[in-house]
Amino acid sequence: MELSDHRKGLLLTFIAVLILSPDALLVRLIQSDLWTLLFWRCLLTGIMMSLFLAVRYRQNFLYSFRAIGRTGLLSTLTVIIGSLLFVGSLKHTAAANTLIILAATPVISSLLSWLFLRERIPLRTWLAILSCFGGILLIFSGSLQQGLLLGDLMALGATAMWGSNLVIIRSGKDVNMIPANVLGNLCVVPIVYFLGAQPLLVAPVDAGLLLLLGTVVLPISFAMITLGPRYLQAPEVSLILLIETILGPIWVWLVLGEVPHSRTLVAGLLILGALLIHTLLSLRQIQPTTES
């Protein structure tokens, strides 16, 4: 039986989130230092996504990189900074803290769109933004007592970068920005090498985990998440992506026994609840337009 475009989009995005959900766990399991982890994570991801682009564009492979222009270079910069902050956050705070703060990316992008693209923000989005920032402040207050504030701040920085990247991609929506993501990952490699990465001093167990992360988890999930929005409305994609915020800490808890702080749980309920309600209201508003 042939799948409808909508079901195809749901399946692609849902499977992508399932594949991506152990990302935080794998980062926590890898014992290599931060710079070496980033070296192999970004190098392998960049190579695999380059192969995907080579198959997709063939003789126009190099042109796909030139086509991103200045907008793509800005996107590349956000990928570089965001990658450094995301992995750094997972090394300096609880996985639940990082993933819950990152869940606020859609509302951060809405706020940045209002600031830089002058896009109108509806009341429901303002309420979601306030709820998310309230939840983030609650996480920060708990981390002050546990010495995890640095990691939380890095997660907030990564969220700002991912949100900025969404706005940049939206401003250049006529161009495929996957090459910008490839460039961002590959540019991290020399940066972390000069910061002290030791790519040849990786334990066999870590090498296996890095291969799993860089050749399967990240490139496949990112490619499928990129394809999903072709068949789904943006609010539906955002709704499915929230699953990672729930599954990620569960994997870490099951394998490493890391239990989130009570304030993190409350903040998570606040942020996820606000995002869930906001997404459902957005879908409800879009639905009549689609049916008419």
TORDOZA-184216 format. One record per residue: x, y, z of N, C-alpha, C in turn; residue in one letter; residue number from 1. Coordinates in steps of 0.1 Angstrom, whole numbers. Atoms other than C-alpha are relative to their C-alpha. Layout:
% residues N
   n.xx   n.yy   n.zz  ca.xx  ca.yy  ca.zz   c.xx   c.yy   c.zz  r    k
      X      Y      Z      X      Y      Z      X      Y      Z  A  NUM
...
% end
This chain:
% residues 292
   n.xx   n.yy   n.zz  ca.xx  ca.yy  ca.zz   c.xx   c.yy   c.zz  r    k
      8    -12      0      0      0      0      9     13      0  M    1
     -8    -12      1     14     34    -10     -4     10     10  E    2
      3    -10    -11     17     59     18     -3     14     -6  L    3
      3    -14      4      2     94     14     12      8      4  S    4
    -11     -9     -4     26    123     16      0      4     15  D    5
      1     -3    -15     13    132     51      6    -11      8  H    6
     -5     12     -7     19     97     64     15     -2     -2  R    7
    -14      1      3     53     96     47      8     10      8  K    8
     -7    -10     -8     63    128     64      0     -3     15  G    9
      1      5    -14     51    115     98     10    -11      3  L   10
     -9     11     -2     70     83     94     15      4     -1  L   11
    -14     -4      1    102    100     82      5      8     13  L   12
     -4     -8    -11    102    125    111      0     -8     13  T   13
      1      8    -12     92    100    138     12     -9      1  F   14
    -11      9      0    119     75    128     13      8      2  I   15
    -11     -9     -2    144    104    126      2      3     15  A   16
      0     -4    -14    136    114    162      5    -12      8  V   17
     -4     12     -7    139     78    174     15     -3     -2  L   18
    -15      2      3    174     75    157      8     10      8  I   19
     -8    -10     -7    185    108    172     -1      0     15  L   20
      2      0    -14    172    102    207     12     -5      9  S   21
    -11      4     -9    203     83    220     13      9     -1  P   22
    -11     -9      2    226    113    209      6      4     14  D   23
     -5     -4    -13    229    126    245      7    -11      8  A   24
     -5     11     -7    235     92    259     14     -4     -5  L   25
    -13      4      6    263     84    234     11     10      4  L   26
    -10    -10     -4    280    117    242      5     -2     14  V   27
     -4      2    -14    279    109    279      8    -13      2  R   28
     -7     12     -1    292     74    273     15      1     -4  L   29
    -13     -2      6    322     85    253      9      7     10  I   30
    -10     -5    -11    352     90    277     10      9     -6  Q   31
    -11     -8      5    374    109    253     -3     15      4  S   32
      1    -14     -4    381    146    261    -10      7    -10  D   33
     10     -7      8    357    172    248      4      3    -14  L   34
     -5     -4     13    379    184    219      1    -12    -10  W   35
     -1     12      9    386    148    206    -14     -5     -4  T   36
     14      4      3    349    140    209     -6      8    -12  L   37
      5     -9     11    340    170    188      7     -2    -13  L   38
     -7      2     12    367    163    163     -6    -11     -8  F   39
      5     11      7    354    129    154    -15      1     -3  W   40
     14     -2      1    317    137    159     -3      9    -13  R   41
      3     -9     11    318    166    134      7     -5    -13  C   42
     -6      5     12    343    150    110     -8    -11     -7  L   43
      8     12      6    323    118    105    -14      5     -5  L   44
     13     -5      5    290    137    103      1      8    -13  T   45
     -2     -8     12    304    161     78      3     -9    -13  G   46
     -3      9     11    318    133     56    -12     -7     -5  I   47
     12      7      4    286    113     57    -10      9     -7  M   48
     10     -9      7    264    143     48      6      5    -13  M   49
     -6     -3     13    289    152     20     -3    -11    -10  S   50
      3     11      8    284    117      6    -15      1     -5  L   51
     14     -2      3    246    123      7     -2     10    -11  F   52
      1    -11     10    250    156    -12      6     -5    -13  L   53
     -6      4     12    273    140    -37     -9     -9     -8  A   54
     10      9      7    247    113    -45    -12      8     -5  V   55
     12     -8      4    219    139    -46      3     10    -12  R   56
     -3    -10     10    237    165    -68      9     -4    -11  Y   57
    -10      5     10    264    145    -86      9     11     -6  R   58
    -10     -9      6    281    169   -111     -2     14      6  Q   59
      2    -13     -6    265    199    -93      3      1     15  N   60
     -4      1    -14    280    189    -59      6     13      5  F   61
     -7    -12     -4    304    218    -57     -8     13     -1  L   62
      9    -12      2    278    243    -70     -9      1     12  Y   63
      9      0    -11    255    233    -41      6      8     12  S   64
     -7     -8    -11    281    248    -17      1     15     -4  F   65
     -1    -14      5    286    280    -38    -14      7      1  R   66
     14     -6      0    248    285    -39     -5      5     13  A   67
      5     -4    -13    244    290     -2      3     15      3  I   68
     -3    -14     -1    260    325     -4      3      5     14  G   69
     -3     -5    -13    264    348     25     -9     -5     11  R   70
     10      6    -10    232    335     42      5    -13      5  T   71
     -5     14     -3    247    300     41     12      1      9  G   72
    -11     -2     -9    279    313     57     -4      4     14  L   73
      6     -3    -14    259    328     86     -5    -13      6  L   74
      5     13     -5    242    294     89     11     -9      5  S   75
    -12      8     -4    276    277     90      6      5     13  T   76
     -5     -5    -13    287    300    118     -8     -5     12  L   77
      9      4    -11    257    291    139      2    -15      3  T   78
     -3     14     -2    264    254    133     13     -2      8  V   79
    -13      1     -7    300    258    145     -1      3     14  I   80
      1     -4    -15    292    277    177    -10     -9      7  I   81
     10      8     -7    261    256    184      5    -14      3  G   82
     -6     13     -2    280    223    180      9      0     12  S   83
     -9     -2    -11    307    235    204     -8      1     14  L   84
      8     -2    -12    281    246    230     -8    -12      4  L   85
      9     11     -3    258    216    227      8    -11      7  F   86
     -8     11     -5    285    190    233      6      4     14  V   87
     -5     -5    -13    301    212    260    -10      0     11  G   88
     11      1     -9    268    214    277     -3    -14      6  S   89
      2     14     -4    263    177    278     11     -5      9  L   90
    -11      4     -8    297    174    294      0      7     14  K   91
     -1     -8    -12    290    200    321    -13      1      8  H   92
     12      0     -7    254    195    331     -8    -13     -2  T   93
      8     13      2    227    168    333     -6      0    -14  A   94
      6      2     13    214    155    300    -14      6     -1  A   95
     14     -5      0    178    164    309      0     15      0  A   96
     -1    -14      0    188    200    316      3      5    -15  N   97
     -3     -4     14    204    203    281    -11     -2     -9  T   98
     11      3     10    176    187    262    -13      8      2  L   99
     12     -8     -3    148    205    280      2     15     -4  I  100
     -3    -14      4    165    239    274      0      1    -15  I  101
      0      1     15    170    229    237    -14     -1     -6  L  102
     14      2      5    133    221    234     -6     14     -3  A  103
      6    -13      1    127    259    236      5      6    -14  A  104
     -6     -6     12    145    264    202    -11      6     -9  T  105
     10     -6      9    112    269    182     -5     14      5  P  106
      5    -13     -4    100    298    204     11     10      0  V  107
    -11     -9      1    135    313    205      1      5    -15  I  108
      0     -4     14    134    313    167    -11      9     -3  S  109
     11     -9      2    100    330    168      4     14      5  S  110
     -4    -13     -5    114    357    190     11      7     -9  L  111
    -10     -6      9    144    362    167     -6      4    -13  L  112
      7     -4     12    121    363    137     -7     13      2  S  113
      7    -13     -3    102    391    154     10     11      0  W  114
    -10    -11     -1    134    410    161      7      4    -13  L  115
     -8     -3     12    152    406    128     -8     -1    -13  F  116
      8      1     13    126    396    101    -13      8      1  L  117
     12     -7     -2     98    417    116    -13     -8     -2  R  118
     11      9      1     75    387    116     -9      2     13  E  119
     10     -1    -11     43    391    137      0    -12      9  R  120
      1     11     -9     41    370    168    -14      0      7  I  121
     13      0     -6      7    359    179      1     -2     16  P  122
      1      0    -15     -4    360    216      5    -14      5  L  123
     -3     13     -5     -1    322    220     15     -2      0  R  124
    -15      1      0     36    324    210      7      8     11  T  125
     -5     -8    -11     43    352    234     -1     -7     13  W  126
      2      7    -12     28    331    262      9    -12      1  L  127
     -9     11      0     49    301    251     14      4      3  A  128
    -13     -5     -3     80    322    251      2      3     15  I  129
     -1     -3    -14     74    335    286      0    -13      9  L  130
      0     13     -7     66    299    298     14     -7     -1  S  131
    -13      6      2     98    286    283     11      7      8  C  132
    -10     -7     -7    120    313    298     -2     -2     15  F  133
      2      3    -14    103    307    332      5    -13      3  G  134
     -6     14     -2    112    270    329     15      0      0  G  135
    -15      0      1    148    278    319      5      6     13  I  136
     -4     -6    -12    151    301    349     -1     -9     12  L  137
      2      9    -11    138    274    372     11    -11     -1  L  138
    -12      9      1    165    250    358     12      6      5  I  139
    -12     -7     -5    191    276    364      1      1     15  F  140
      0     -1    -14    180    280    400      4    -13      7  S  141
     -4     13     -6    184    243    407     15     -3     -3  G  142
    -14      3      4    218    242    389      9      8      8  S  143
     -9     -8     -9    232    270    411      4     -8     12  L  144
     -3      8    -12    230    246    440      9    -12     -3  Q  145
     -7     12      4    245    217    421     13      3     -8  Q  146
    -12     -4      7    273    236    403     -1     -4    -15  G  147
      2      4     14    258    229    368     -3     12     -8  L  148
      5    -12      7    251    265    358      8      2    -13  L  149
     -8     -2     12    280    266    332     -6     -8    -11  L  150
      6      9     11    265    236    313    -13      5     -4  G  151
     13     -6      4    230    252    314      2     12     -8  D  152
     -2    -12      8    243    285    301      5     -4    -14  L  153
     -5      4     13    261    266    273    -12     -6     -8  M  154
     12      5      7    228    248    265     -9     12     -5  A  155
      8    -12      5    210    282    263      7      6    -12  L  156
     -7     -5     11    237    294    240     -2     -8    -13  G  157
      2      9     11    233    263    218    -14      2     -5  A  158
     14     -3      4    195    270    218     -1     13     -8  T  159
      0    -13      8    201    306    206      6     -2    -13  A  160
     -7      2     13    224    293    178    -10     -8     -9  M  161
     10      8      9    198    266    166    -11      9     -4  W  162
     11     -9      4    171    292    168      4     10    -10  G  163
     -5     -9     10    192    317    149      1     -7    -14  S  164
     -2      7     12    199    291    123    -13     -2     -7  N  165
     13      2      6    162    284    118     -5     13     -7  L  166
      3    -13      6    157    322    111      8      2    -12  V  167
     -9     -2     12    187    323     87     -5     -9    -11  I  168
      5      9     11    174    292     68    -13      5     -6  I  169
     13     -5      5    139    308     66      2     12     -9  R  170
     -2    -12      8    154    340     52      6     -4    -14  S  171
     -6      4     13    172    320     25     -7    -13     -4  G  172
      8     13      1    144    293     21      1     -5    -15  K  173
      0      5     13    149    291    -17     13     -8     -3  D  174
    -13      7      2    184    275    -13      1    -11     10  V  175
     -2     11     -8    192    241      1     12      3     10  N  176
    -10     -4     -9    212    248     33      7    -12      7  M  177
     -7     11     -5    224    213     40     15      2     -2  I  178
    -14     -3      2    258    223     25      6      9     11  P  179
     -4     -9    -11    260    250     52      2     -8     13  A  180
     -1      9    -12    255    223     79     13     -9     -2  N  181
    -12      8      2    283    202     63     12      9      3  V  182
    -11     -9     -3    306    232     63      2      3     14  L  183
     -1     -3    -15    298    240     99      7    -12      7  G  184
     -6     11     -7    307    205    110     14     -2     -3  N  185
    -14      2      4    339    203     90      9     11      5  L  186
     -8    -11     -5    350    238    102      3     -2     15  C  187
     -3      3    -14    348    225    138     12     -8      2  V  188
    -11     10     -1    374    199    131     14      7      2  V  189
    -13     -6     -3    405    222    127      0      9     13  P  190
      1     -9    -12    392    245    155      4     -9     12  I  191
     -2      8    -12    391    217    181     14     -7     -1  V  192
    -14      6      1    424    202    167     10      9      7  Y  193
     -9    -10     -6    442    234    176     -2      3     14  F  194
      4     -2    -14    424    235    209      5    -12      9  L  195
     -6     11     -8    440    202    219     -6    -14     -3  G  196
      6     13      3    420    173    203     12    -10     -3  A  197
    -10     11      3    440    140    201     -8    -11     -7  Q  198
      9      9      7    421    121    174      6    -14     -1  P  199
     -6     13      1    446     92    174      0     -7     13  L  200
     -1      7    -13    444     85    211    -15     -2      5  L  201
     13      3     -3    409     71    212     -1    -15      4  V  202
      2     14     -5    400     40    232     -9     -8    -10  A  203
      8      8      9    385     11    211    -15      1      3  P  204
     15     -2     -3    351     14    229     -5     13     -4  V  205
      4    -13      4    350     51    223      0      1    -15  D  206
      0      0     15    359     45    186    -13     -5     -5  A  207
     13      6      5    329     23    182    -12      9      2  G  208
     11    -10     -3    306     48    199      0     12    -10  L  209
     -2    -11      9    320     76    178     -5     -3    -15  L  210
      5      4     13    314     56    146    -15     -1     -1  L  211
     14      1      0    279     49    156     -7     14      0  L  212
      6    -13     -1    272     85    164      2      8    -13  L  213
     -4     -9     11    290    101    134     -4     -6    -14  G  214
      3      6     13    281     76    106    -15     -5     -1  T  215
     13      5      1    246     65    116    -10     10      7  V  216
     10     -8     -8    228     85    144     -2     14     -6  V  217
      2    -14      4    235    121    133     -3      2    -15  L  218
      3     -3     14    237    120     95    -13     -5     -5  P  219
     13      6      4    207     97     90    -12      8      6  I  220
     11     -7     -6    185    115    115     -1     14     -6  S  221
      0    -14      5    195    150    102     -6      0    -15  F  222
      5      1     13    188    139     66    -15     -2      0  A  223
     14      3     -1    154    125     75     -8     12      5  M  224
      6    -11     -6    145    155     96     -1     11    -11  I  225
      1    -10     11    153    177     65    -10     -4    -10  T  226
     10      5     10    131    156     43    -15      1      5  L  227
     14      0     -6    101    155     68     -8     12     -3  G  228
      8    -12      3     90    191     64     -5      2    -14  P  229
      5     -1     14     85    186     27    -15     -5      0  R  230
     13      6      0     54    166     36     -9      4     12  Y  231
      7     -4    -12     44    181     70      0     15      2  L  232
      0    -14     -4     34    215     83     10      1     12  Q  233
    -10     -3    -10     60    231    106     -4     -4     14  A  234
      5      4    -14     39    227    138      0    -15      2  P  235
      0     14     -2     36    190    132     14     -5      2  E  236
    -14      3     -2     74    187    128      4      3     14  V  237
     -4     -4    -13     79    206    160     -6     -9     11  S  238
      7      9     -9     54    184    178      8    -13      1  L  239
     -7     13      0     72    152    168     14      1      6  I  240
    -13     -2     -6    106    167    177      1      1     15  L  241
      0      0    -15     95    171    213      2    -14      6  L  242
     -2     14     -5     97    133    216     14     -2      4  I  243
    -14      1     -4    135    136    217      2      5     14  E  244
     -2     -6    -13    133    158    247     -5     -9     12  T  245
      5     10     -9    114    130    265      9    -12      0  I  246
     -7     12      1    133    100    252     15      1      4  L  247
    -15     -2     -3    169    115    255      3     -2     15  G  248
     -3      2    -15    168    118    294     -3    -14      4  P  249
      4     13     -4    151     84    296     11    -10     -3  I  250
    -11      9      3    180     66    278     11      2      9  W  251
    -11     -3     -9    205     84    300     -3     -6     14  V  252
      4      5    -13    185     74    331      1    -16      0  W  253
     -1     15      1    182     37    320     14     -5      0  L  254
    -14      5      1    219     33    312      9      5     10  V  255
    -10     -6     -9    237     57    335     -7      3     14  L  256
      6     -2    -13    211     60    363      0     15      4  G  257
      1    -14     -3    211     98    360    -14      5      2  E  258
     13     -4     -3    180    111    377     -1     15      0  V  259
      0    -15      1    170    147    368     -4      6     13  P  260
      4     -7    -12    167    172    396    -15      3      0  H  261
     15     -3     -1    131    179    408     -4     12     -7  S  262
      3    -12      7    133    214    395      0     -1    -15  R  263
     -1      2     15    143    202    361    -12     -7     -5  T  264
     12      6      4    113    179    360    -12      9      0  L  265
     10    -10      0     90    207    369      1     10    -12  V  266
     -2     -9     11    106    230    344     -3     -7    -14  A  267
      3      8     12    104    202    318    -15      0     -3  G  268
     14      0      1     67    199    324     -6     13     -5  L  269
      4    -14      4     63    237    321      3      2    -15  L  270
     -5     -3     13     83    240    289     -7     -9    -11  I  271
      7     10     10     69    208    271    -15      3      0  L  272
     14     -3      0     34    217    282     -3     12     -8  G  273
      2    -13      8     37    252    268      1     -3    -15  A  274
     -3      3     14     52    239    235    -11     -9     -6  L  275
     10      9      5     26    212    232    -13      7     -3  L  276
     12     -8      2     -4    236    237      2      9    -12  I  277
     -2     -9     10     12    261    214      0     -7    -14  H  278
      0      8     13     18    235    186    -14     -4     -4  T  279
     13      5      3    -17    221    189     -9     12     -5  L  280
      7    -11      4    -32    256    187      4      5    -14  L  281
     -4     -4     14    -11    264    156     -5     -9    -10  S  282
      5     10     10    -22    232    139    -15      2     -2  L  283
     15     -2      1    -59    240    147     -3     12     -8  R  284
      2    -12      8    -55    274    131      3     -2    -15  Q  285
     -4      3     14    -38    260    100    -10     -9     -7  I  286
      9     10      6    -63    232     95    -11      5     -8  Q  287
     11     -5      8    -93    252     83      5      6    -13  P  288
     -6     -6     13    -70    270     57      3    -12     -9  T  289
     -4     11      8    -58    236     45    -12     -6     -6  T  290
     12      7      5    -93    222     41     -8      9    -10  E  291
      7     -9      8   -107    253     24      5      0    -15  S  292
% end
